[in-house]
Amino acid sequence: TTHNLPAYLPYSMGLLWLWSGTQPLLFMPEMSLDLLQSVGIPDPLQWPTLITASLLDIGFAFLCFSRFRSRSAIWLLQLITVAAYSLIIAFR
């Protein structure tokens, strides 16, 4: 477990993940679908991909707010997810 985290960090990250999971679905679905198309996601898979990515982000938010927030694996999974999102956008 990671015991040296500042107390505000998990909550700040939780808010960020919650926003990144809800904002594309609620406020900008067309733009999000266009982005998925531009990275090569086929039309029939765009909505499922958007929903899955949003649920993943919302799941991270809930983990940041939960008692599991201090586990190193949670932070590693978040790092891997951000790196994957960044690589997909950078190379596509």
N, C-alpha and C positions, 0 to 999 in steps of 0.2 A: 504494500500500500504506500501511497504518497502522503506523508504526514506534514510536509513542509509547504503545502499549498496555502497561499493567502486565503482567508475565509471568503473573500468576495469573488475569487476567481471562478469556482464552480458555478456560482449563481450568474455571474456575468456571461460565462460561456453558455449556460443554459438558456439565457435570454436570447443570445445570438443564434443558437441552434433552433430555438422555437420560432424566431422570426424567419430564419432561412427555410424552415419547413412549411410555414403557413403562408408567407408572402407570395410565393410563386403560384400556389393554388388559388388563393383568395383574391389577389389583386392583379396578377400579371400572367394568367395562364397562357395567353396567346404568345407573349414574348418568350415564355419558358419553352413552349412547344417549338417556336422558331429556333431557339438555341439548340434544342435537342435535334432538330432536323439538320442544323448546320454542322453538328458533330457526327452526323451519319446515322442517327437512330431512325429506322424505317417508320413510316407513318403509323402502321398498326401497333407499334410498340411505344409510341411517344407518350400517350396517356399513362399506360402502365409504368413506364420508366419514371415519369414525373411523380406519380403517386408513390411509387416505391422510394424514390429519393427523398420526397417530402416526409414520408413516414420514418425513414432512417434518421433524418435530421430531428424530427420531433422526438423520436426515441432517445437520441443523444441528450436532448433537452431534459427529458424526464430522468435520465440517468444522472445528469449534473445536479438535479434537484433532490435526488434520492440519497439514501445512506451509502450507496455504492460509489458516490462521487469521488472518494479518495483512492479508489483502486487504480493502480497503474495501467491495467489492461484497458480501462475505459478511456484513458488519455491516449494510449497507443492507438486504439481504434479510431478515435477522433483524428489523430494525426494522419493515419493512413487514409482516412476518408477525404480529408482536405487535400492531401497530396494527390490522390486519385482524381478528384474533381479538377485540381489545378493542371495536372498532366493532360487530362482529356481536353480541356479548353486550350491549353498551350499547343498541343500537337494536332488538333483538329480545327 
